[in-house]
Amino acid sequence: MLLIYNIIVCYIINKIYFIWIKNYMKALLLIFSLFITSASYAECIIYSNSSDTFHKILQERGWDLKNYNKICQKLKNSNIGLDINGITQISSYQTTVTTQVRAYALELAKNKKFFPSNTVRVSITSNPERTTNMETNLIYRDAMSAVDKLGETDSLDTMINEINQLRKMINQGNISKNNFPSMSKIPPKKIPLIEQKPTRRYFPLF
């Protein structure tokens, strides 16, 4: 009877041990996969075209996006950058900033064919404080908000589809202002580069 009892106890202990080992290995694999994913995200860079003012702010503050990884991976996989432009006004009542975000093909821009998407993401922010310091803060906050929302809606997917259609039209020689109105936009004269540092995410402009 004692022998049977010992056999049962040993069986239960071995079963528990193997279950623990199995779960432990699963946990290690999960941690390893998360590490690999995080490493790939850390190397992801968003390219953009923007004004000198916004360029300078990004150099100083870096990125503050909840959806950075999601947005960056989609842009990277599609070889697409973001065109970010805005309008600011300090009136008698408040400081107001409006930001517009479009997508553009990186390889076309490098060849001086700068055609942003027809779809645009618009954001607007205001504050009763009427100072240049508040204006700078609003430019940054509104741009972050506009770009971050690309990861919360289907706007970015729509932009990417438009740019892919644009690429096909250019290859076929069918591009015109009639079928792609945004091509009338004046290309930037200079698009500088902001280097990405390990501790902060920057908006590199190629």
C-alpha positions in Angstrom: 0.0 0.0 0.0 2.8 2.4 0.9 4.5 1.6 -2.4 1.4 2.5 -4.4 1.1 5.7 -2.4 4.8 6.6 -3.2 4.3 5.9 -6.9 1.2 8.2 -7.0 3.0 11.0 -5.1 6.0 10.7 -7.5 3.7 10.8 -10.5 1.9 13.9 -9.2 5.2 15.6 -8.4 6.6 14.8 -11.9 3.4 16.0 -13.6 3.6 19.3 -11.7 7.3 19.7 -12.5 6.8 19.1 -16.2 3.8 21.5 -16.3 6.0 24.1 -14.6 8.9 23.6 -17.0 6.5 23.9 -19.9 5.0 27.2 -18.7 8.5 28.5 -17.8 9.7 27.8 -21.4 6.6 29.5 -22.8 7.3 32.6 -20.6 10.9 32.7 -21.8 9.8 32.5 -25.4 7.3 35.3 -24.9 10.0 37.5 -23.2 12.4 36.8 -26.0 9.8 37.6 -28.7 8.9 40.8 -27.0 12.6 41.7 -26.8 13.1 41.1 -30.5 9.9 43.1 -31.3 11.0 46.0 -29.1 14.4 46.0 -30.7 12.9 46.3 -34.2 10.6 49.1 -33.1 13.5 51.0 -31.5 15.2 51.1 -34.9 12.1 52.3 -36.7 12.3 55.9 -37.9 9.6 58.1 -39.3 10.6 60.4 -42.1 8.8 63.7 -42.7 8.8 67.0 -44.5 7.9 70.0 -42.4 8.5 73.7 -41.8 11.8 75.0 -40.2 9.8 76.0 -37.1 8.5 72.5 -36.6 11.9 71.0 -37.4 13.5 73.0 -34.7 10.9 72.1 -32.1 11.3 68.4 -32.9 15.0 68.6 -32.5 14.5 70.0 -29.0 11.6 67.9 -27.8 11.6 64.7 -29.8 8.4 62.5 -30.3 5.6 62.0 -27.8 3.3 59.5 -29.5 1.2 56.7 -28.0 1.0 55.0 -31.4 4.6 55.5 -32.6 5.4 51.9 -33.2 2.2 51.2 -35.1 2.5 54.3 -37.3 6.2 53.9 -37.9 6.0 50.2 -38.9 3.2 51.0 -41.4 5.2 53.8 -42.9 8.4 51.8 -43.0 6.8 48.8 -44.7 5.3 51.2 -47.3 8.4 53.4 -47.8 6.3 56.5 -47.0 6.9 59.7 -45.1 4.6 62.3 -43.5 4.2 65.8 -44.8 3.3 68.1 -41.8 2.2 71.7 -42.3 0.5 74.1 -40.0 -0.9 77.6 -39.6 -0.7 79.6 -36.4 -2.4 82.8 -35.3 -2.3 84.9 -32.2 -5.5 87.0 -32.1 -6.9 89.4 -29.6 -8.6 86.5 -27.9 -6.4 83.4 -28.2 -3.6 81.5 -29.8 -4.7 79.0 -32.5 -2.8 76.3 -34.3 -4.0 74.2 -37.2 -2.0 71.2 -38.4 -2.4 69.2 -41.6 -0.7 65.8 -42.1 -0.4 64.0 -45.5 1.6 61.0 -46.7 4.2 61.0 -49.5 6.4 58.4 -51.2 10.0 58.6 -50.0 11.6 57.3 -53.2 9.6 59.9 -55.3 10.6 62.7 -53.1 14.2 61.8 -53.4 13.8 62.1 -57.1 12.2 65.6 -56.7 8.7 64.2 -57.3 7.0 65.4 -54.1 3.3 64.4 -54.4 1.5 64.2 -51.0 -1.7 62.2 -50.6 -5.1 63.7 -51.3 -6.3 62.5 -48.0 -5.3 64.8 -45.1 -5.5 64.6 -41.4 -6.4 67.9 -39.8 -6.1 69.0 -36.2 -6.8 72.3 -34.4 -5.8 73.5 -30.9 -6.3 76.8 -29.2 -5.5 78.5 -25.8 -6.5 81.8 -24.3 -2.8 82.6 -23.6 -1.5 84.9 -26.3 2.3 84.4 -26.3 4.9 83.1 -28.6 5.8 80.5 -26.0 2.3 79.2 -26.0 2.3 79.2 -29.8 5.4 77.0 -29.8 3.8 74.6 -27.3 0.6 74.4 -29.3 2.5 73.7 -32.6 4.1 70.8 -30.9 1.0 69.4 -29.1 -1.2 69.8 -32.2 1.3 68.1 -34.5 1.6 65.2 -32.0 -2.1 64.9 -31.8 -2.6 64.9 -35.6 0.0 62.3 -36.2 -1.0 60.1 -33.2 -4.6 59.9 -34.5 -3.3 58.3 -37.7 -2.8 55.2 -35.5 -6.3 55.3 -34.1 -8.2 55.7 -37.4 -8.0 54.3 -41.0 -6.6 57.6 -42.3 -3.1 56.3 -42.6 -4.2 53.2 -44.5 -6.2 55.4 -46.9 -3.1 57.6 -47.4 -0.9 54.6 -48.1 -3.4 53.2 -50.6 -3.4 56.6 -52.4 0.3 56.8 -52.6 0.5 53.2 -53.9 -2.0 54.2 -56.6 0.1 57.3 -57.3 3.2 55.1 -57.8 1.3 53.0 -60.4 0.1 56.1 -62.2 3.6 57.5 -62.4 5.0 54.1 -63.7 2.2 54.1 -66.4 2.7 57.8 -67.2 -0.9 58.7 -66.3 -0.3 61.2 -63.5 -1.9 64.6 -63.8 -3.5 67.3 -61.6 -6.9 65.9 -62.6 -6.5 62.5 -61.1 -4.1 63.6 -58.3 -4.8 67.2 -57.2 -2.1 67.3 -54.6 0.6 67.1 -57.2 0.3 70.9 -57.6 1.9 71.3 -54.2 5.3 73.1 -54.4 8.1 70.6 -53.4 10.4 71.6 -50.5 13.7 73.1 -51.4 15.5 71.5 -48.5 14.6 68.6 -46.3 17.2 68.3 -43.5 17.8 65.3 -41.3 17.2 64.9 -37.6 19.2 62.0 -36.2 17.4 59.6 -33.9 19.0 59.2 -30.4 18.5 56.1 -28.3 16.8 57.8 -25.4 14.3 59.9 -27.4 12.3 59.5 -30.6 12.8 62.2 -33.2 11.1 63.0 -36.5 14.0 62.4 -39.0 13.7 64.6 -42.1 15.7 63.1 -44.9 
